[in-house]
Amino acid sequence: MWIADSDEEARDQALNGILGRTWRDYLLPLFTYGPNPLVNVMKHDESLSNASVTAEYLADHLWLVGSPETVTKKIKELYEISGGFGVLLPMVVDHSDENEAWQKCMRLLVEKLCQGLQI
């Protein structure tokens, strides 16, 4: 999850910060390994190759990235598709190099999303 003032800003920060780096350098190589790679469940279209699943693909199709309005919409859609859930647990990585942006992301989560979600 990454929230910023605009969709473009959030996508840029997510992909060019530690979130994108963690997925590019560690998680995607791990999830594409083996005879039944976990990356298969991350595709919105089964016909896509595993190589098509990049950090950019995930930011566009799987991650909760965007403005408060966009992320609120994505959470509501996820809630409906899944049949509901009790909590939302964002993945957290070491944001010490981008602490100001991370704090803003969390502030927007609390101040904008939590108020906008009535699920």
VMD Tcl script that builds the backbone (N, CA, C; Angstrom):
set m [mol new atoms 357]
animate dup $m
set s [atomselect $m all]
$s set {name element resname resid chain x y z} {
  {N N MET 1 A 0.844 -1.166 0.000}
  {CA C MET 1 A 0.000 0.000 0.000}
  {C C MET 1 A 0.894 1.235 0.000}
  {N N TRP 2 A 0.571 2.167 -0.894}
  {CA C TRP 2 A 1.273 3.452 -0.905}
  {C C TRP 2 A 0.279 4.522 -1.324}
  {N N ILE 3 A 0.145 5.544 -0.496}
  {CA C ILE 3 A -0.817 6.614 -0.724}
  {C C ILE 3 A -0.070 7.943 -0.797}
  {N N ALA 4 A -0.438 8.755 -1.771}
  {CA C ALA 4 A 0.117 10.104 -1.912}
  {C C ALA 4 A -1.012 11.016 -2.381}
  {N N ASP 5 A -0.695 12.270 -2.597}
  {CA C ASP 5 A -1.735 13.225 -2.991}
  {C C ASP 5 A -2.376 12.887 -4.328}
  {N N SER 6 A -1.616 12.319 -5.256}
  {CA C SER 6 A -2.155 11.966 -6.575}
  {C C SER 6 A -1.757 10.533 -6.926}
  {N N ASP 7 A -2.471 9.979 -7.886}
  {CA C ASP 7 A -2.150 8.629 -8.368}
  {C C ASP 7 A -0.735 8.578 -8.935}
  {N N GLU 8 A -0.381 9.588 -9.695}
  {CA C GLU 8 A 0.941 9.620 -10.334}
  {C C GLU 8 A 2.059 9.682 -9.294}
  {N N GLU 9 A 1.884 10.535 -8.294}
  {CA C GLU 9 A 2.890 10.666 -7.240}
  {C C GLU 9 A 3.025 9.365 -6.452}
  {N N ALA 10 A 1.914 8.737 -6.138}
  {CA C ALA 10 A 1.945 7.485 -5.380}
  {C C ALA 10 A 2.640 6.383 -6.176}
  {N N ARG 11 A 2.309 6.267 -7.450}
  {CA C ARG 11 A 2.924 5.235 -8.290}
  {C C ARG 11 A 4.427 5.459 -8.395}
  {N N ASP 12 A 4.827 6.705 -8.613}
  {CA C ASP 12 A 6.247 7.031 -8.715}
  {C C ASP 12 A 6.978 6.698 -7.415}
  {N N GLN 13 A 6.433 7.102 -6.289}
  {CA C GLN 13 A 7.078 6.834 -5.005}
  {C C GLN 13 A 7.121 5.340 -4.698}
  {N N ALA 14 A 6.046 4.626 -5.010}
  {CA C ALA 14 A 6.015 3.191 -4.753}
  {C C ALA 14 A 7.059 2.457 -5.595}
  {N N LEU 15 A 7.113 2.779 -6.872}
  {CA C LEU 15 A 8.027 2.076 -7.774}
  {C C LEU 15 A 9.487 2.473 -7.581}
  {N N ASN 16 A 9.741 3.721 -7.259}
  {CA C ASN 16 A 11.114 4.197 -7.157}
  {C C ASN 16 A 11.640 4.247 -5.731}
  {N N GLY 17 A 10.839 3.772 -4.803}
  {CA C GLY 17 A 11.258 3.696 -3.407}
  {C C GLY 17 A 11.547 2.262 -3.008}
  {N N ILE 18 A 11.591 2.049 -1.711}
  {CA C ILE 18 A 11.952 0.730 -1.185}
  {C C ILE 18 A 10.896 -0.326 -1.514}
  {N N LEU 19 A 9.645 0.057 -1.665}
  {CA C LEU 19 A 8.606 -0.912 -2.022}
  {C C LEU 19 A 8.916 -1.553 -3.370}
  {N N GLY 20 A 9.171 -0.735 -4.388}
  {CA C GLY 20 A 9.515 -1.264 -5.710}
  {C C GLY 20 A 10.799 -2.065 -5.676}
  {N N ARG 21 A 11.793 -1.551 -4.963}
  {CA C ARG 21 A 13.078 -2.254 -4.876}
  {C C ARG 21 A 12.934 -3.619 -4.198}
  {N N THR 22 A 12.146 -3.685 -3.138}
  {CA C THR 22 A 11.931 -4.956 -2.436}
  {C C THR 22 A 11.304 -5.986 -3.361}
  {N N TRP 23 A 10.310 -5.563 -4.138}
  {CA C TRP 23 A 9.660 -6.485 -5.062}
  {C C TRP 23 A 10.572 -6.870 -6.222}
  {N N ARG 24 A 11.280 -5.879 -6.796}
  {CA C ARG 24 A 12.166 -6.174 -7.937}
  {C C ARG 24 A 13.340 -7.066 -7.535}
  {N N ASP 25 A 13.986 -6.727 -6.429}
  {CA C ASP 25 A 15.235 -7.398 -6.063}
  {C C ASP 25 A 15.058 -8.659 -5.234}
  {N N TYR 26 A 13.934 -8.785 -4.552}
  {CA C TYR 26 A 13.791 -9.932 -3.648}
  {C C TYR 26 A 12.519 -10.750 -3.902}
  {N N LEU 27 A 11.357 -10.122 -3.782}
  {CA C LEU 27 A 10.123 -10.895 -3.813}
  {C C LEU 27 A 9.788 -11.489 -5.179}
  {N N LEU 28 A 9.886 -10.716 -6.249}
  {CA C LEU 28 A 9.572 -11.286 -7.567}
  {C C LEU 28 A 10.514 -12.418 -7.955}
  {N N PRO 29 A 11.820 -12.286 -7.750}
  {CA C PRO 29 A 12.674 -13.450 -8.035}
  {C C PRO 29 A 12.291 -14.676 -7.189}
  {N N LEU 30 A 11.930 -14.439 -5.950}
  {CA C LEU 30 A 11.524 -15.541 -5.076}
  {C C LEU 30 A 10.210 -16.161 -5.551}
  {N N PHE 31 A 9.248 -15.305 -5.924}
  {CA C PHE 31 A 7.920 -15.779 -6.303}
  {C C PHE 31 A 7.855 -16.340 -7.719}
  {N N THR 32 A 8.896 -16.199 -8.523}
  {CA C THR 32 A 8.908 -16.785 -9.866}
  {C C THR 32 A 9.717 -18.070 -9.908}
  {N N TYR 33 A 10.219 -18.511 -8.789}
  {CA C TYR 33 A 11.078 -19.690 -8.708}
  {C C TYR 33 A 10.238 -20.965 -8.555}
  {N N GLY 34 A 10.695 -22.028 -9.171}
  {CA C GLY 34 A 10.100 -23.341 -8.967}
  {C C GLY 34 A 9.072 -23.723 -10.005}
  {N N PRO 35 A 8.588 -24.963 -9.910}
  {CA C PRO 35 A 7.650 -25.486 -10.917}
  {C C PRO 35 A 6.253 -24.873 -10.824}
  {N N ASN 36 A 5.838 -24.395 -9.667}
  {CA C ASN 36 A 4.530 -23.765 -9.480}
  {C C ASN 36 A 4.722 -22.397 -8.825}
  {N N PRO 37 A 5.239 -21.456 -9.576}
  {CA C PRO 37 A 5.587 -20.172 -8.976}
  {C C PRO 37 A 4.365 -19.406 -8.456}
  {N N LEU 38 A 4.534 -18.774 -7.320}
  {CA C LEU 38 A 3.478 -17.990 -6.696}
  {C C LEU 38 A 3.045 -16.808 -7.560}
  {N N VAL 39 A 3.914 -16.373 -8.439}
  {CA C VAL 39 A 3.584 -15.238 -9.310}
  {C C VAL 39 A 2.342 -15.530 -10.159}
  {N N ASN 40 A 2.027 -16.792 -10.378}
  {CA C ASN 40 A 0.843 -17.144 -11.180}
  {C C ASN 40 A -0.447 -16.586 -10.587}
  {N N VAL 41 A -0.552 -16.495 -9.265}
  {CA C VAL 41 A -1.781 -15.988 -8.644}
  {C C VAL 41 A -1.836 -14.469 -8.634}
  {N N MET 42 A -0.788 -13.825 -9.091}
  {CA C MET 42 A -0.740 -12.361 -9.116}
  {C C MET 42 A -1.203 -11.779 -10.447}
  {N N LYS 43 A -1.506 -12.625 -11.396}
  {CA C LYS 43 A -1.872 -12.168 -12.739}
  {C C LYS 43 A -3.374 -11.938 -12.841}
  {N N HIS 44 A -3.763 -10.854 -13.478}
  {CA C HIS 44 A -5.184 -10.623 -13.744}
  {C C HIS 44 A -5.625 -11.373 -15.002}
  {N N ASP 45 A -4.654 -11.862 -15.762}
  {CA C ASP 45 A -4.914 -12.621 -16.985}
  {C C ASP 45 A -3.934 -13.789 -17.006}
  {N N GLU 46 A -4.451 -15.010 -16.929}
  {CA C GLU 46 A -3.595 -16.201 -16.852}
  {C C GLU 46 A -2.698 -16.391 -18.063}
  {N N SER 47 A -3.048 -15.782 -19.190}
  {CA C SER 47 A -2.246 -15.969 -20.395}
  {C C SER 47 A -0.946 -15.150 -20.372}
  {N N LEU 48 A -0.815 -14.236 -19.433}
  {CA C LEU 48 A 0.411 -13.442 -19.335}
  {C C LEU 48 A 1.585 -14.320 -18.924}
  {N N SER 49 A 2.737 -14.001 -19.435}
  {CA C SER 49 A 3.938 -14.727 -19.033}
  {C C SER 49 A 4.354 -14.284 -17.638}
  {N N ASN 50 A 5.103 -15.128 -16.959}
  {CA C ASN 50 A 5.618 -14.757 -15.640}
  {C C ASN 50 A 6.514 -13.530 -15.731}
  {N N ALA 51 A 7.230 -13.390 -16.818}
  {CA C ALA 51 A 8.110 -12.237 -17.007}
  {C C ALA 51 A 7.329 -10.929 -17.115}
  {N N SER 52 A 6.044 -11.021 -17.437}
  {CA C SER 52 A 5.209 -9.827 -17.529}
  {C C SER 52 A 4.873 -9.243 -16.158}
  {N N VAL 53 A 5.020 -10.056 -15.128}
  {CA C VAL 53 A 4.702 -9.598 -13.778}
  {C C VAL 53 A 5.927 -8.882 -13.218}
  {N N THR 54 A 5.904 -7.575 -13.335}
  {CA C THR 54 A 6.982 -6.706 -12.885}
  {C C THR 54 A 6.443 -5.831 -11.754}
  {N N ALA 55 A 7.306 -5.068 -11.137}
  {CA C ALA 55 A 6.850 -4.123 -10.115}
  {C C ALA 55 A 5.834 -3.155 -10.720}
  {N N GLU 56 A 6.051 -2.715 -11.945}
  {CA C GLU 56 A 5.121 -1.819 -12.612}
  {C C GLU 56 A 3.757 -2.484 -12.808}
  {N N TYR 57 A 3.776 -3.735 -13.222}
  {CA C TYR 57 A 2.531 -4.496 -13.382}
  {C C TYR 57 A 1.791 -4.583 -12.048}
  {N N LEU 58 A 2.531 -4.897 -10.991}
  {CA C LEU 58 A 1.914 -5.030 -9.673}
  {C C LEU 58 A 1.344 -3.699 -9.187}
  {N N ALA 59 A 2.048 -2.613 -9.446}
  {CA C ALA 59 A 1.550 -1.294 -9.046}
  {C C ALA 59 A 0.230 -0.979 -9.754}
  {N N ASP 60 A 0.097 -1.427 -10.982}
  {CA C ASP 60 A -1.106 -1.152 -11.769}
  {C C ASP 60 A -2.250 -2.121 -11.507}
  {N N HIS 61 A -1.934 -3.360 -11.097}
  {CA C HIS 61 A -2.967 -4.397 -11.012}
  {C C HIS 61 A -3.173 -5.023 -9.642}
  {N N LEU 62 A -2.225 -4.912 -8.743}
  {CA C LEU 62 A -2.343 -5.656 -7.492}
  {C C LEU 62 A -2.166 -4.794 -6.247}
  {N N TRP 63 A -1.194 -3.932 -6.252}
  {CA C TRP 63 A -0.938 -3.108 -5.073}
  {C C TRP 63 A -2.052 -2.086 -4.885}
  {N N LEU 64 A -2.211 -1.652 -3.658}
  {CA C LEU 64 A -3.132 -0.564 -3.330}
  {C C LEU 64 A -2.321 0.726 -3.356}
  {N N VAL 65 A -2.205 1.312 -4.534}
  {CA C VAL 65 A -1.367 2.486 -4.756}
  {C C VAL 65 A -2.207 3.574 -5.406}
  {N N GLY 66 A -2.088 4.796 -4.878}
  {CA C GLY 66 A -2.779 5.909 -5.502}
  {C C GLY 66 A -3.104 7.011 -4.518}
  {N N SER 67 A -3.975 7.889 -4.958}
  {CA C SER 67 A -4.477 8.968 -4.108}
  {C C SER 67 A -5.401 8.349 -3.049}
  {N N PRO 68 A -5.757 9.104 -2.015}
  {CA C PRO 68 A -6.702 8.558 -1.032}
  {C C PRO 68 A -7.997 8.067 -1.676}
  {N N GLU 69 A -8.500 8.804 -2.656}
  {CA C GLU 69 A -9.744 8.401 -3.321}
  {C C GLU 69 A -9.563 7.090 -4.088}
  {N N THR 70 A -8.451 6.971 -4.810}
  {CA C THR 70 A -8.191 5.757 -5.590}
  {C C THR 70 A -8.004 4.550 -4.678}
  {N N VAL 71 A -7.240 4.701 -3.627}
  {CA C VAL 71 A -6.991 3.563 -2.733}
  {C C VAL 71 A -8.268 3.176 -1.989}
  {N N THR 72 A -9.075 4.160 -1.610}
  {CA C THR 72 A -10.368 3.854 -0.987}
  {C C THR 72 A -11.216 3.011 -1.938}
  {N N LYS 73 A -11.270 3.404 -3.205}
  {CA C LYS 73 A -12.030 2.657 -4.213}
  {C C LYS 73 A -11.484 1.232 -4.359}
  {N N LYS 74 A -10.155 1.088 -4.414}
  {CA C LYS 74 A -9.544 -0.234 -4.562}
  {C C LYS 74 A -9.840 -1.120 -3.360}
  {N N ILE 75 A -9.817 -0.550 -2.163}
  {CA C ILE 75 A -10.112 -1.342 -0.957}
  {C C ILE 75 A -11.570 -1.785 -0.974}
  {N N LYS 76 A -12.467 -0.887 -1.351}
  {CA C LYS 76 A -13.883 -1.260 -1.425}
  {C C LYS 76 A -14.107 -2.366 -2.453}
  {N N GLU 77 A -13.426 -2.275 -3.601}
  {CA C GLU 77 A -13.547 -3.322 -4.623}
  {C C GLU 77 A -13.008 -4.648 -4.095}
  {N N LEU 78 A -11.874 -4.611 -3.424}
  {CA C LEU 78 A -11.289 -5.822 -2.839}
  {C C LEU 78 A -12.224 -6.421 -1.794}
  {N N TYR 79 A -12.826 -5.568 -1.001}
  {CA C TYR 79 A -13.772 -6.013 0.029}
  {C C TYR 79 A -14.956 -6.741 -0.610}
  {N N GLU 80 A -15.492 -6.163 -1.674}
  {CA C GLU 80 A -16.631 -6.771 -2.357}
  {C C GLU 80 A -16.256 -8.099 -3.014}
  {N N ILE 81 A -15.132 -8.110 -3.722}
  {CA C ILE 81 A -14.689 -9.316 -4.421}
  {C C ILE 81 A -14.407 -10.456 -3.446}
  {N N SER 82 A -13.817 -10.132 -2.300}
  {CA C SER 82 A -13.397 -11.162 -1.344}
  {C C SER 82 A -14.530 -11.631 -0.445}
  {N N GLY 83 A -15.628 -10.906 -0.420}
  {CA C GLY 83 A -16.712 -11.262 0.481}
  {C C GLY 83 A -16.549 -10.623 1.854}
  {N N GLY 84 A -15.582 -9.740 1.978}
  {CA C GLY 84 A -15.361 -9.026 3.238}
  {C C GLY 84 A -14.144 -9.542 3.978}
  {N N PHE 85 A -13.612 -8.700 4.836}
  {CA C PHE 85 A -12.470 -9.085 5.650}
  {C C PHE 85 A -12.483 -8.251 6.926}
  {N N GLY 86 A -11.812 -8.752 7.944}
  {CA C GLY 86 A -11.832 -8.099 9.247}
  {C C GLY 86 A -10.839 -6.968 9.384}
  {N N VAL 87 A -9.657 -7.133 8.834}
  {CA C VAL 87 A -8.627 -6.101 8.966}
  {C C VAL 87 A -7.884 -5.962 7.646}
  {N N LEU 88 A -7.204 -4.835 7.511}
  {CA C LEU 88 A -6.335 -4.593 6.371}
  {C C LEU 88 A -4.934 -4.422 6.931}
  {N N LEU 89 A -4.045 -5.290 6.562}
  {CA C LEU 89 A -2.685 -5.267 7.088}
  {C C LEU 89 A -1.727 -4.919 5.957}
  {N N PRO 90 A -1.261 -3.664 5.893}
  {CA C PRO 90 A -0.334 -3.294 4.824}
  {C C PRO 90 A 1.034 -3.923 5.038}
  {N N MET 91 A 1.684 -4.249 3.939}
  {CA C MET 91 A 3.054 -4.734 3.995}
  {C C MET 91 A 3.958 -3.545 4.298}
  {N N VAL 92 A 4.860 -3.724 5.228}
  {CA C VAL 92 A 5.767 -2.640 5.598}
  {C C VAL 92 A 7.199 -3.093 5.389}
  {N N VAL 93 A 7.962 -2.259 4.735}
  {CA C VAL 93 A 9.394 -2.488 4.571}
  {C C VAL 93 A 10.116 -1.296 5.197}
  {N N ASP 94 A 11.410 -1.315 5.232}
  {CA C ASP 94 A 12.183 -0.266 5.891}
  {C C ASP 94 A 12.163 1.018 5.064}
  {N N HIS 95 A 11.350 1.947 5.470}
  {CA C HIS 95 A 11.201 3.210 4.750}
  {C C HIS 95 A 12.098 4.306 5.312}
  {N N SER 96 A 13.168 3.957 5.996}
  {CA C SER 96 A 13.997 4.972 6.649}
  {C C SER 96 A 14.600 5.965 5.661}
  {N N ASP 97 A 14.834 5.552 4.427}
  {CA C ASP 97 A 15.385 6.472 3.426}
  {C C ASP 97 A 14.337 7.407 2.837}
  {N N GLU 98 A 13.093 7.103 3.080}
  {CA C GLU 98 A 12.000 7.925 2.555}
  {C C GLU 98 A 10.970 8.167 3.660}
  {N N ASN 99 A 11.469 8.442 4.843}
  {CA C ASN 99 A 10.625 8.530 6.028}
  {C C ASN 99 A 9.533 9.592 5.908}
  {N N GLU 100 A 9.845 10.742 5.347}
  {CA C GLU 100 A 8.845 11.805 5.225}
  {C C GLU 100 A 7.669 11.359 4.347}
  {N N ALA 101 A 7.965 10.729 3.214}
  {CA C ALA 101 A 6.908 10.243 2.316}
  {C C ALA 101 A 6.106 9.122 2.984}
  {N N TRP 102 A 6.791 8.257 3.743}
  {CA C TRP 102 A 6.110 7.166 4.441}
  {C C TRP 102 A 5.171 7.724 5.505}
  {N N GLN 103 A 5.631 8.708 6.267}
  {CA C GLN 103 A 4.781 9.308 7.288}
  {C C GLN 103 A 3.560 9.967 6.652}
  {N N LYS 104 A 3.755 10.622 5.506}
  {CA C LYS 104 A 2.626 11.231 4.805}
  {C C LYS 104 A 1.650 10.152 4.331}
  {N N CYS 105 A 2.186 9.050 3.819}
  {CA C CYS 105 A 1.354 7.928 3.372}
  {C C CYS 105 A 0.483 7.430 4.524}
  {N N MET 106 A 1.071 7.244 5.685}
  {CA C MET 106 A 0.324 6.754 6.851}
  {C C MET 106 A -0.661 7.808 7.363}
  {N N ARG 107 A -0.289 9.086 7.292}
  {CA C ARG 107 A -1.194 10.154 7.708}
  {C C ARG 107 A -2.415 10.189 6.786}
  {N N LEU 108 A -2.194 10.054 5.478}
  {CA C LEU 108 A -3.312 10.020 4.534}
  {C C LEU 108 A -4.197 8.800 4.777}
  {N N LEU 109 A -3.585 7.683 5.125}
  {CA C LEU 109 A -4.362 6.475 5.439}
  {C C LEU 109 A -5.317 6.749 6.597}
  {N N VAL 110 A -4.797 7.337 7.651}
  {CA C VAL 110 A -5.616 7.583 8.835}
  {C C VAL 110 A -6.622 8.709 8.603}
  {N N GLU 111 A -6.161 9.816 8.044}
  {CA C GLU 111 A -7.012 10.993 7.933}
  {C C GLU 111 A -8.017 10.925 6.786}
  {N N LYS 112 A -7.651 10.288 5.697}
  {CA C LYS 112 A -8.526 10.279 4.518}
  {C C LYS 112 A -9.222 8.937 4.302}
  {N N LEU 113 A -8.458 7.856 4.313}
  {CA C LEU 113 A -9.049 6.564 3.993}
  {C C LEU 113 A -9.944 6.045 5.095}
  {N N CYS 114 A -9.470 6.088 6.316}
  {CA C CYS 114 A -10.263 5.532 7.409}
  {C C CYS 114 A -11.600 6.229 7.528}
  {N N GLN 115 A -11.653 7.510 7.194}
  {CA C GLN 115 A -12.910 8.247 7.222}
  {C C GLN 115 A -13.782 7.900 6.022}
  {N N GLY 116 A -13.149 7.587 4.893}
  {CA C GLY 116 A -13.895 7.315 3.670}
  {C C GLY 116 A -14.385 5.895 3.537}
  {N N LEU 117 A -13.859 4.998 4.358}
  {CA C LEU 117 A -14.251 3.594 4.256}
  {C C LEU 117 A -15.386 3.290 5.226}
  {N N GLN 118 A -16.478 2.940 4.694}
  {CA C GLN 118 A -17.637 2.540 5.499}
  {C C GLN 118 A -18.014 1.123 5.075}
  {N N ILE 119 A -17.105 0.174 5.392}
  {CA C ILE 119 A -17.367 -1.209 4.988}
  {C C ILE 119 A -17.511 -2.099 6.196}
}
mol reanalyze $m
mol bondsrecalc $m
mol representation Tube
mol addrep $m
